[in-house]
Amino acid sequence: MKNLTHHANNFDQNSLFNVEVTDRRGTRNLICYAHDGRGYGDCQPFINKHGAMIKDSYTAEDRATSARLAIEEPVRHGDIVTLSGNTYRVHVTGDYMDAAKLIAV
């Protein structure tokens, strides 16, 4: 069971993880982050795809995050994860901004 961390802001690289997506183009990993739904009314927790960014220079933290994500096992459809102390089953929706839903178990 993987423990996901609530994504604090766009500069929070420690909470990023891979989600495995399979569609007509094949299987690949998306870089994603988890949100527990706080601040969105009665929203169900979700996993969003992290937006692509191009920088003019990359820090040691950027390179370390890329290296970590390259070897880390992805979250897959049906996996059980924890977020903010609660347990969820992952329902991958595809290569969309809302890459996966978290269903309480």
C-alpha positions in Angstrom: 0.0 0.0 0.0 1.4 3.4 -1.0 1.1 6.4 1.2 0.3 9.5 -0.9 1.0 13.0 0.4 -1.4 15.9 -0.1 0.1 18.3 -2.8 0.8 21.6 -1.0 1.5 23.8 -4.1 3.0 23.8 -7.6 6.5 23.8 -6.1 6.0 20.7 -4.0 8.1 18.1 -5.8 8.1 15.6 -2.8 4.5 14.7 -3.3 4.7 13.8 -7.0 4.4 10.2 -8.1 3.7 8.1 -11.2 0.3 6.7 -12.3 0.3 4.0 -14.9 -2.2 4.6 -17.7 -3.0 2.1 -20.5 -5.0 3.2 -23.6 -4.9 2.7 -27.4 -1.4 4.3 -27.5 0.0 1.8 -25.0 1.1 1.8 -21.4 3.0 4.8 -19.9 3.4 6.6 -16.6 2.0 10.1 -15.9 3.5 12.3 -13.3 0.7 13.1 -10.9 -0.2 14.5 -7.5 -3.0 13.7 -5.0 -5.5 16.2 -3.5 -7.7 15.3 -0.6 -10.6 17.5 -1.7 -10.2 20.2 1.0 -11.0 23.6 -0.3 -13.3 22.2 -3.1 -16.5 22.0 -1.1 -17.8 18.4 -0.9 -15.2 17.1 -3.4 -14.1 13.5 -3.4 -10.3 13.1 -3.2 -8.6 12.8 -6.6 -5.3 12.4 -8.5 -4.4 15.1 -11.0 -1.8 15.0 -13.7 1.1 17.4 -13.0 1.5 20.1 -15.7 4.6 20.2 -17.8 7.1 23.0 -17.1 10.1 24.1 -19.0 12.8 26.0 -17.1 15.9 27.8 -18.2 17.9 25.9 -15.5 17.2 22.8 -13.4 18.1 22.6 -9.7 19.5 19.6 -7.9 16.0 19.1 -6.4 14.6 18.9 -10.0 17.1 16.3 -11.1 16.6 14.3 -7.9 12.8 14.3 -8.4 13.3 13.1 -12.0 15.6 10.3 -10.9 13.2 9.2 -8.1 10.2 9.1 -10.5 12.2 7.2 -13.1 12.7 4.2 -10.7 9.6 4.5 -8.5 6.8 1.9 -9.0 3.7 3.6 -10.4 0.3 3.7 -8.8 -2.0 1.4 -10.8 -5.7 0.9 -11.3 -7.1 -1.0 -8.4 -4.2 -0.2 -6.0 -5.0 0.6 -2.4 -3.4 3.9 -1.2 -3.6 6.1 1.9 -4.1 9.9 1.8 -4.5 12.1 4.9 -5.0 9.0 7.1 -7.8 7.6 4.9 -7.7 4.5 2.7 -8.7 4.5 -0.9 -8.9 2.3 -4.0 -7.4 4.0 -7.2 -9.7 4.2 -10.2 -7.5 5.4 -13.2 -9.6 7.3 -15.7 -6.9 7.8 -18.3 -4.5 10.4 -19.7 -6.6 13.3 -18.6 -6.0 16.2 -16.2 -8.0 14.2 -13.6 -6.0 11.0 -14.1 -7.6 9.0 -11.3 -10.4 9.0 -8.7 -9.9 7.9 -5.1 -12.7 5.7 -3.9 -13.0 5.2 -0.1 -12.7 1.6 1.1 
